[in-house]
Amino acid sequence: MDAFTTGLLQRIKTTESDLSRARDEGDEFLVDVELGELDDLHRLAAEHGVEVGVFSL
């Protein structure tokens, strides 16, 4: 796995963790921000052929 793929997958994992924390804290604004970031990361992954699996939003 190259550095780009590793970094992208790590960013997705971190964003998912941040999203979960925002949901747990009831921070709706931060949930929206993290969902947007996650959407962008998934789009970037798709554009570069990086498989990220199925994630629950």
C-alpha positions, 0 to 999 in steps of 0.5 A: 500500500502506498503512502497516499492510500495509507494516509487517505484510509487513516484520514477516513478512520479519524474522521469516522471516530470524530463523527462518532464522538460528535454524535455521542456529544450531540453536536449537530453542527460538528456531525454535519462538518464530519459527514461532509469531510467523510463524503469528500474523503470517500469521493477522493478515494473513489477517484483514485481507485482506493477501496474503503469498504462499507462504513455506516454513517 
